[in-house]
Amino acid sequence: MYRIVRKVSLNPTVTQMEIEAPLVARKALPGQFIILRVDEDGERIPLTVAGTNKEEGTVKIIFQIVGATTESLNHKNEGECIQDFVGPLGKATETEGIHKVCIVGGGVGCAIAMPVAQEFHRLGAEVTSIIGFRNKDLLILEDEFRQCSDRLVVMTDDGSYAREGNVTVPLKEFLEAGEKFDMIITIGPLIMMKFVTLTAKPYGVPVTVSMNPIMIDGTGMCGGCRLTLHQDGKAVTKFACVDGPDFNGYEVDFDEAMSRGRMYFDFERRAHEKTCNLFRNA
């Protein structure tokens, strides 16, 4: 069992927890993830490591309440335990040889982008961060990004905070002005990552995307997290859990990934509603 040491609500739909898991905390690197189960009968869900405290032996996770499992997890309080917490899984984000990086995060994807930005800052790279949200109420981690970024641009779709527009607007402005990034790393909704990649393509800047498809075992055995990459004119199957979660954005078949990501939407919505009703009637 893994104890919840701290719990903080970042906005009405996003929660941050620190979990006591010293073995995971000792090994985890930015870009890697864990798989947890809330209880013995629960499903396995992947969540990216949002930070570690090796001295305390804790791992930070940030999750959006969108389904039955995240609803159940959000009802756990400090001092309570969750059943399983396995990791670190996946490959850490590559940092070698990157001296000037642009981090583009969207929504709850900023929870994944933040430790990556912090790691580049720690290594002495020049960090430009662009973070975007639908509106002011959904804003998270602005202060943390400001502390680890040489430049920070905050965007809201409706203009309720900072600049109005999506994250591709300032990215294109930087590229048109002649900024020479060694790498653009984008993390967020699939549609956002697709258009960040398309925005960067005319300028020839390498783009890394962090993929978070349906995942069950985290070892490549189930095949649920498979992606199609287009390499040298051929379609190649990769698995996000063991080959990623980071991939070359120019190779990813985003349309297929978005189609597969919608397969269980109705099922998950019904499961979420059922779980909410259970807690209301408890």
N, C-alpha and C positions, 0 to 999 in steps of 0.2 A: 504494500500500500504506500501511496505517495502523498505526503501532507501538503496542503495548501498553506503557504506561509503568509502570503499577502494577496489581497484582491482589491482591485481598483476599477471603477467604471470610467472609461475614457469618454464615452458618449452614450446615448440611449441604447445603442445596439452593439457596442464594442466593449469588451472587458479584458483587463490585463490581470494575469495571475503569476505568482512566483511559486514554483513547485519544488519541494525538497527532493532532489534527485542527484546526490553528489557524484555518482559515477558518470552520469550524463553531463553534468556541469563541467567535469574535469576534461572531457574530450570534445565537446561541441564547438564548432566553428561557424562563423557567419555564413548563411546560405543553407545550412543543414536543417533537418527537421526531426520531429519525434512523432510517434504514433501512440495515442492514448486510448484507454477505455475508462469511462466514468465509473462503471460498476461491472459486476460479473456477467450480466446479461447484455451489456452494452455493445454497440458497434465500435469498430476501430476507425479512428479518424486521424489524418495527418495534420500537424500544426508546425509551422516554422519556428525555430528557436529565435526568440526576439532579444535574447541577451542571457548572460550567465554571470553568476557570482561564485567563483571557485572557492573563496574563503568560506562563504556560508553554505556552499553546496546546493545552490538553487538555480533553477532554470526559469526564465521568463517566457511566457506564452501570451499572445494577444489573439483573441478570436472574436468573430462576428456572430451574433446570435441569429442564425438563419434556418436551423433545422432542429430535429428532435434531440440530437446528442449535445449540440452547443447550448440548447435550452436547459437540458439536464445539468450540464457542466456549470452553467451560470447560476444555478440554484445551490451549488456547493459554496460553503462559506469558509473563511479562514479557520484553520484548525482541523477541518474535515479532510478526508483523504479520497483520492481517486484510485481505481483498481490497478491500472497499468500505465506505464510511462516509459516507452522503449526508444532508445536512440543513443547517440546521434545517427541519423540515416541520411543517405544521399551524399553528394559531393559538395565540399565547401566552395564558395565563390572564388574564382581565380583572381589573384591580385598582383601576381608577378609582372613586372614590366609596365604597369599602368601608373602613370604619374599625374595624369589629368583626366578626371572621370566626371561624367554627368549621371547622376542618379535620378530616375524619374519614377515616382511612386504615385499610385492612385488608390484612394479609399483605404480599406483595411490592408491593402498591399503595402502601405507605408510601414506597417509593423515588420514586414520582411526587409524592406529597403533600409530601414533605420540602422540595424546592426551592420549592414554592408557599408553604409556611409561612414559609420563610426570606425570601422576597421580601416578603410582607406585613409581617413583622417589620422588615425593612430600611426599609420605607416608613412605619413608625411606627404601624401598625394594632395593635389589641389582638387577640392570637391565642390562641384556645383550641384545643388539639389533642387528639383522641381517636384512639388507635391500638389495633388489635386483632389478635390472633394465635390460632391454634389452641392452642398451648402455649408454654411458656417457651423450648424449644429453637429455636423459629422466630422468636423476637424479633429485630428489627433496628432500628437507628437511634434507639434510645431517647435516647441522650445528645444527638444532633443535634436531635431534637425538643425536648428540654428547654431547650436553649440558645436556641431561637427562639420559644418559647411562653410566654405569660403564665400559662397553666394547661395542664397535661398530665395526661391520664387514660390509663392503660395497662390493657387488658383481655386476658384469656386465656379461651378457651372452657371450659377444664377447671379453671381456678383455680390452675394450677401457678405462676403469677406474678401479682403485683399483684391486680386485682379479677377475680372470676369473672363471666363473661357476655359478651355481644356488645356491639358499639359503640353500638347503639341504646339501651341501658340508661342510660348517663350522658347521652346526648344528650337523651333524654326528660326526665330529671331536670332538666337545665339549662332546657329549654323550659317545663316545668311550674313551675319556680321564677321564671319571668318574664324570663329572659335574652332580650335583643332583639338578635339577630345581624343584621347587614346581609346576610350571605350564609353559607350552609353549602356547603362544597365537599367532596365525597366521592369517594374514589378507591380502588378495590379490586375484589373479585369482583362480578359483576353482581347476584347475589342480595343481597349486602350493600348495594349502592348503591340497589337497589329498595326495601329496607326502611328505609334511612335517609330516602329520599324520602317514603315513606308515614308515617314517624314525624313528619317536619317539617310535612306537609301541613295538619293541623288548626290549626297555629299561624301559617300563612301566611308562613313564612320562605322566601325564594328559595333554591333548591337547584341547584347546578351539579354535574354528574357528568362524569367523564372516561372516555370510551368507547375501548376497545381491541379492536375486532373483527378478524376475519380481514382481512389487508391484503397487497397484493402490490406495486403500483407507487408508492403514496403520492402520486399526482397526480390521482386521481379517474377515471382512464381504465378501470381494470379492473372497478370496481363491487363488488369483494369486500367492502369495508368499509361497505356501505350500511346505513342504519338507517331505521326508520320513526318519524317524530315525528307527534304528534297536535296540530295547530295550528288553532284556530278551527273545530273540528268536522271537519277534513279530515285525511286521512293524507298526509303529505309525506315524500318520500324525501330523505335527506341522506347525505353521505359523510364519514365520520369523518376521513379524511386531509386534506381541504381545508376542510370546514365546521366541523371540530372540532379536537382531540378533545373539547373541552368543550361540553356541551349543557345546556339546561334540563331538570332531572330530571323535572319534571312532564309533559313532553311525550314522553319516550322510551318506546317500546314495549319494555319489558324482557323480556317473555315471548318475543317474536319474536327479540330479540337473543340470549337464552340458548339458544333452539332452534337458531339458526344457528351459535352458538359450539360446539355439540356435534357438528356435522356430520362433522368430520374427526378426532374423538377416537380412534377405533380405528386409523385410518391412522397418526396421529402416534405412538400408542403402539407400533405395530409398527416404525415407522421409528426410534424411540428405542431399542428393544431391539436392532435390527440394528446401530445405531451403537455402542452399548455393547459388543456382541460384537466389533466390529471393533477397538476400542481394547484390549479384553482380550487379543485374539489377536495384537496387533501386536508 
